[in-house]
Amino acid sequence: MRKVMVVDDEKWVRRGLVQSIPWDRLGLRLAGEAADGQDAFEMALELKPDLMFLDMRMPGLDGKQLLAMLGGAMPGLVTIVVSGYSDFEYTKQAIRHHAFDYLLKPVKKEELASVLEKALEELDRRDGERLAAEEGRRGDGWFRDLLLAREPEHPAFSPRVGRAEAEARSKEGGRPENAERSGGEGRPERTEPARRESTASDEEGEVPSSWAGKEAVVFAAQADRYPADGGGAAWLRALREKFGRERAFYFGGDWQLALSPAPDGRPEAVGAVAAGKLPAPELKRLLADIQAELKRQGGSGCSIGASEVGPAEASRLRRAYAQAQAALAGRQLGEREKILFAAAADPPGSSLQPYPQKREQAFLLALQLGNKEEAEREFDLLFASISGETATVDQLQRGAILLVHALERQLRAAETSLESVCGKHPLALAEALRLRVDPESVRAVFSGEIIPAVLKAAGRRGETQGEQIVREVLKLIETHYDQPLSLQHIAESRFVNPDYLSRLFKKTTGSTFVDYLADIRIRKSMELMKVPTYKNYEIAHKVGYEDYRYFSQIFKKKTGKTIGEFRSAAGCGKT
């Protein structure tokens, strides 16, 4: 039976839905009800429902925030939004947050039945894909177990961050939905030993005996553009079928092929090839044919990273997988449909481009000040510096993840967080970026999710910090106009980009910094000129001009009179 949750702060709405659902006919049962988003989220993590009805307007955690959190923690949950006509714009945002469908209050029984039927069809489709993927893994279960026996060392992550992400994935939905129907932990049940090819030691993840004494290579195939059409099950079935039929055309027909989805969830097909000998020309031909088949299946090109050839031993195959990943991570973004061998690939970080720290600071400042146009402009400049055609996949991911952590630090300093403003924990965002290998999809995470949410949060804080800074500059000019003031030094002292502060100053005051400072100084000098005992050069010094000739030029430009003419008109005479 499918489990259903109903979330609405109005009890009569919950009761109406519960009474309108044909539970027995559709094979559904009520798992629980919640009156607010926070309770709903905690209850969903505990009960693991298949389907959830939720209202958009609730006290505390609203429907949009709940959808975002559920999307990270329970991606398999089917959500149906229930809202009033007045909330329709809000509801459209929810649909963009991957709600499955929506119903308008008051809910009509025929519309409810139609939506439920579509939702159940979607759940059945997902179950079919999951079971197919599990079936596909059983034949090569030893290879998947071998890959799972190690923590993959993806170049874009340090081991410390990798462990933190693994913990976050576990907390945020790493365990598949409907676990009780899929073997408890989402792993296929282990095949009985009698049904599997004998191995030296199943517990240690050793290779099958038919691989012993042979040469082997591990490869990882990855779509050049995200998403990778689901990646796993369909790709693996196609490869098994093709090379099962065409075994005789490679390595004299005497070779082995093991396939597995990526053990850490990336949209990759991972494989190992073993034979008595793996000559380079034949191996390249096989990998090119694998690449062509995956392109035929997915409709877009993919690249393959391959390890060095070595003995088919469990410990070496684990290291070989890391080599294949490193080769893929070294692909330049301007390259497509490449076959990259670890022996020819540079070690991760060997050609690491410097991270554009100044660009990051300018972008963070624009976000902090709530300036949408400036933030978008600075992000374009920052992103261009980490996503050029000569940059590698590794450098793109590193730069994007560093930016996520920088954003989190800035928001923490303002007593908020990424999770608060956009509904996703930094580790969940890092995980999303880790799955993306092309600039377009990485950019979409920032421009579609992060930047709008951070700008909205900045706007909610009321008066922008930019206006506060400009007011500080105006006060500084009023009190220290006689000092050698420089916008560059003022900006640096407040950790502000000088060019941006200059534009912000003009936008706020209608004048450039230099003109505004000159106006203040000339106004102050005109007051001093009414005192007959002050000499002209003394007045120039008192208002911040060391060069009397320059002061007289500025005075004439601003007032239309020479200093002598002004003092004569004021009855102070020339000094």
N, C-alpha and C positions, 0 to 999 in steps of 0.2 A: 504493500500500500504506500502511496505517496503521502508525505507529511506536509501539512499546510499551516502557516502562521498568519494571523490577522493582526495588523497594527493600526490603531486609530485612537486618538484621545477621546473620542465620543463613543460611549458604550453602546448607544442605540445603533450606531453605524456598524459596529462590530457584530452586534446581535443580528442585524439585518443580513449581513453577509453570511454569517454562519448558518442562518436559517434558509438562505436561498441556494446554497451549494448542494447539489445532489451527491452527497458523500458516497453512498454505497454504489450507486450506478457508475461513478467514475473511479472507484477504487481509491478514495481519499480518506484521510483521517485528520482531525484537528490536533495539531501538536501543541499549540499554545496561542495566547493572546497577549498583547502588550499595549499600554496606553501612551507610551512615549518612546522616542528613538533610542535612548540609551538602554532602557530595559530590553527593547527589541533586539538590539545588537548583541547584548550579553546572552539573551535567551537563544538567539539563532546560533551562536557559537556552541552552545551546549546541546541544543536539540537537533541541529543539522537538518532543517526543513528542506524540502525540494522546491516549495513554492511559497511566496509571501505576497499578501496584499498589504499595501501601506499607504497611509495618508501623507500628503505633502506638508501640511501645516500642523505642526505639533509643538508643544512647549519643549524648551531645551534643544535637544538634537532633532532637527527637522528632517523631512523626508529626503531632501537633496543630500544633506550630510550623511544620512544613514545609507543611502544608495552608494555614495562614494566609498564608505567604509566597508560595506558588504562586497563591493566590487573587488576590493583588495583582499579581503579575508575569505570570501566564499564566491569565487568567480562562477561556479556552476549553479548558483541559486537563481531561479527564475522569479523575477519581481514584477508585480502588476500594481501600478499606481492607481489610487482612487482619489479623485479630487473634485472640487466644485467648479462651476463654470468660471467663476471669478479668478480661479487659480490657474487658468489654462496656460498663460505664459510661463508660469512657474513649472507647470507640468511638462511643457516642451523642453525645458532645461533638464528635467528628470529623464526624459527619453534620450537626450544626448549623453546622459550618464549611464546608458545601457539598461534602462528599465525595459522589460520585454514588451509591455503593452500598458494601456491605461483605460480606466473606466470613469465616467462622469457621474457624480451624485445627482439625483438618487439613482442607484444602480438598477438597471432593468434585468430581469431574470434571463431573457433571451440573449442579451449582450454578455452577461456573465457566463452563460453556458458556452457561447462561441469562443470567448477569450480562454476559458478553461480548456476547451478542446485543443486549441492551438498550443497552449502552454504544455499540455500533456504530450502532444506530438513532438514538441521541441525536446522535452525530457527524454522521450523514447529515442529520439535521434542521437542525443548525447550519450545515452547508455550504450547504444549500438556502436558508436565510435570507440567508446572506452573498452567495451568487450573485444572489439576487433583489435585494438592496440594490445590488449593483454594476450589475446591469442597469438598475435604476431610475435610477442616476446618469448613465448614458451619454448619455441624451438631453439632459440639462442639465449636461453635463460642464464647459462653459465657466463656468457659474455657480459650481459647486463649486470650480473652479480659482481663480476670482476671489476667493472667500472665503478659500481657503487661502493666497492671496498676502499676507495680512496676519495679524498676531497679534492676535486679538480682545481688545479691552480690556474684559474683564468688570469691572463696578464693584466686585466683592468682592475684587479682587486688584490689587496694584500691578504695574507692568511687571516689576519685578525678581522678585517672587514668581511671576508668570506664567511667566517664562523658567525659573525653577528647577523649577516644576512640569512644564513641558514636558520638561525634561531627565529628571526623575524618571520621567515616564510612558514615555519612551523606554527607560530602563533597566529599568523594572518591567513591561514587556509592552506598550508602545505599538504594537509591531509585531505584527500578528495572527498567531495560530497557523497552522501549515501554510502558511507563506509561500510555499514552493516550488510549492504548488498554486494560489496565488491571485495570481500575478504578481510574486512577489519581495517587494515592500514593502507588500502589502496594498492597494495602489491599483489600480483597474481599468486594464487596458491602454488606452492612449489610442486613441480611434477614428480611423481614417484620415481625413485632411482631406476627401476626396471624399465621405465618408459623413456629414459634419457640416455644419451650416449655416455658411456662410462667415462669418468674423470679420475684423475689421480687423487684428488681430494676436494669434494664438493664444499666442505666447510671453509677451506682456504681459498676457494675461487680458482682452482687450478684449471688449466686448459684441458680440453678433451684429449684422449690418448691419440686420436687420429691426427692431432696437430703436433705431437711430440717430434722433435728433431727437425722441424721444418723452419723455413724462413717466414717471417710475417711482417706485415705493415698495417698500421691503423690509420684510418682516414675519417674525417668529419666533413660532411657536406652541409652547406649553409646557404640559404637564399640570399642573393645580393641586396634584395630589398625586402623590408618588413611590411606586412606579415608574410610568413612563409607558407601560406595555404594550410596551416595546421601542422605542416612539417612531418610529423612522425608516422602514424599508422599507414596512411596511403602511400607514402614514399617507400616504406619498408616492404609492404606487400608487393608493390610494383617491382622493386629490385629483386626480391626473392623469386618472383615468377619469371622475370626476364632471364636471370642468370641461372636459374634452374633449368630452363629450356636450352640455354646456350653455353652450358658448362664446357662442352667439348671444344669451343672456339678459343679458350684461354688456357695457357700453361699446360698444353697437352691433355686437358681434361682432368688432370689430377691436381685439384686444388680445393681449398675450403673457403667458405664465406660465412662470417657471423655478422649479424646486424642488430642494432639496438637504438632506441631513442636516446637522446642525450640524457645522462643520469640526473642532471640538475635543472631540467625543464626547458632548456633552450630549444628553439625550433630547428634542430639539426638531426640528420641521420648519421649515426656513427657505425663504422664497420671495421672489420679486420679480415685480411686476406692472408692465407697461408698456402705455401707450396714448397716442394723440394728446393726449387730455385725461383726467384722472382726477378727475372731480367728487367732492367729499366725500361726498354722499349715496350715490352708486353704489359708491364705494370701501368705505364702511362696510357696505353691504349685502353686498358680496362677502366681506369679512372675517367678517361674521356667519355667512354660509353656510359658509365654511371652518371656522369654529369649530363649527358644528352638525355638519358631516360628521365632524370629528375626534372629537367626543363620541360620535357614533354608532359610530365605529370602535373607540374605546378604552373606551367604557362609563363614562367619567367626564369631568367638565368640564375645559376648558383655557382659558388666557388667551392673548391675542395682543398682542404689542408691535409697533407699526408706526412706521416712520420718517416724516419729513416728505416731501412730494412734491417731486421735483426732476428734473433732466435725467437720462436713462438713460446715464450715463457711468460707466466702470469705477471711477475713483477715488471718485466720489460714492457709488456703490453700496456700496463697502467702508465708507465712513463711515456710510452709511444703516443697514448691519447693526449697527454699534455703537450707533446711535440706538435701533434696535428692541430690542436687548438692554437698554439703559438704561431704556427704557420698562417692560419686563418686571420689571427689578430694582426699580423704584419701586412695584410693586403692593403694596398693604397686605395683610397676611396674613389679615385678616378678609374680604377680597374674593375672590369666585370668579367664574370665567367672564367676565373683563373684557376689553375691547378698549381698549388704552392707546396713545395717540399720543404720539410724542416731543415734539411742539410743546407739549403740555399737561403733559408730565411734568417734575417737578423735576429739576435736574441731580443726578447722584449725589453724595450727601453733603450736599446743601443743607439737608435737615431731619434730619441725623444726630443720633440720640439719644446722650447720653453713655454710654459703656461703663461697666457697673456694677463698678468696680474693687474696691470693698470687698466686694461679694458674691463676686467671684472669689477674693479673698484668703481669705475664710471657707471657701469650698468647697475650695480647695487645701489649707488647713490640715487640714480634716477628712479629706481623702484621705491626707495625709501622716501623720496620726495613726492611720490605719487604722480609723476609726470609720465603719462602714457606714451606720448610721441617720443619723448627723449629716451624712455626705457626701451621702446622698440628699436629706435635707431642705434642705441648703444649695444643692445643684444645682437643686432645684425652684424655690427663690427666685431663683437666678441666671438660670435659663432663662426663668422668667416675665418677667423684666425685659427680655429681648431678643426675646421671641416673642409679645408682645401683639398683639391684632388690629390696632392702629394702626401697628405696626412694619412695615417693608417687607421684601421678600425680600432685598434688599441688606443691610439691617441684621441680619437673621437670620443670613445667611451670614458676614458680617463678624464678628459676635460669636462664632459657633461656631468660626471659624478662629482668632480671637484666643485663644480658650480652649484650643484644641489646642496652639498655640505656648507658652502659659503652662504647660500641663502638661508639655510637653517640657523647658522650662527648669527646672522643679522637679525632674523626674526626672534630668536631667543633673547637677544639683547633688548628687543622691544617688548619683551614679556609675552610673546606668542610663539607660534611654530608653524611649520609647513602642514602638519597634520591638522592644526586648527583652521588654517585659512583655505586649504584645498582638499582636506579630507584624506590625505595619504601621508603615511609616515615616510621620512626620508629614505629609509631602507627599502620600502615598497617602490618608491620612485627610482632608486638606484637599480632595483631588480628589473623594472620596466626598461630602463636604459640599457642594461646589460644584455637584453634580448634583441636590441636594435643595432644593426650594423651599417645603416645608411643615414646620411645627414638629414634626409627629409623626415624620416620617422622620429629621429632624435629631436629635431627642431619642433615637431608637432607636440611632443610631451611638454616642452616649455611654453610654446605659443598658444597651445590649446588648453593646458591645464594650469601650469604653475604661474606664469606671468599675469594672466587676467585675475587670478585669485589673489595674488600678492598685491596687485594694484588696487583691487577692490578693498582689501583690508586697509591699505594705506589711506584710501579715501574715507573709510569709516572713522578713521582717527580724527576727522575734522580738519582743522587748519593744518595745511601742509607744513612740513619742516622747512621746506624751501622758503616760505614766507617768513618763518621765524628767523632763518639765517639772514635774509635780506634786511629785516628789521635790525638785527644785530649790527650789520654793516653800516646802516644809516646812523645808528647811535654812535658807532665808532667814528664816523666821519664828523658828526656834530661835535664830539668832545676832543678829537685828536686831529682836526683838520690842519693844524700847524706842523704835524709830523710828516715824514716822507712815506705816505701810505701807498701800498701797492696791492692791487687786486690779487695778483699771483700769491703774495705772502699771506694775505688774509685767507684765501682759499686753502692754501696748504695748512695753515694753522687750525682750520676747521675740517680738514680731511675732505675737502670738496674739490671736484674737478674745476679748474679755473675757467675753462671755456664755458662749461655749463653754468657756473655762477655768474659769469658775464651776461649770458643770455637771460638768465633768470632775473638778474638785477634790472636789465633794460625792460623786460616784460612787466616787472612790478612797478618801476618808477617812471618808465617812459623815457629814460635817459641812460646814456652809457655811464659807467663808473667814473671815467676821466672827466666827462662833462659835468656830472653831478658834483664831484669834488671841486672842480673849478668854480662852479656856481656858488657853492658854500664859501669858498675862500674869497671870492670877489665880494660877496655880500658882507662878509666879516670885515674886509678891507675898507669898504665904503663906510662902515660904522666908525672905523678907526680914523679915517680921513677927516672926520668932523672934529677931531681933537687937534688943534693947531700945533701943539708941541711935538707931535709925531712927525718925523721925517718920512719921506716916501720909501726909502730903502729899509727903514725900520719896520714900516707897515708890511712891506713885502716879506721880510723875515718872520714877522709875527703870524702871518697867514700861511706859512709853509713854502715860500719861494726864496731860494738862495740867490737866484739870478734875477736881479732887478729888471734888466732889459726884457727878459722873458715875461716877468710879471706885468710890465707895462703893456706888452703886446696882448696878453690875455685880457687885461683890463679893458683895453680899447675894443677888442673883439666882443666882449660880453656886454659892455655898456654903451658902445658907440661914441665914447668920449675919451680924450686923453686924461691922464691923472690930473694934470694941471687944470684942464677945463672943468673937470668935476669938482675939484677943490675950490676953484674960483666961484663956480655956481653955488657951492655950499657956503660961501663966505669965509672959507678957511685960508684962502691965499695959497700961493705955491710955496712948497718947502723943499 
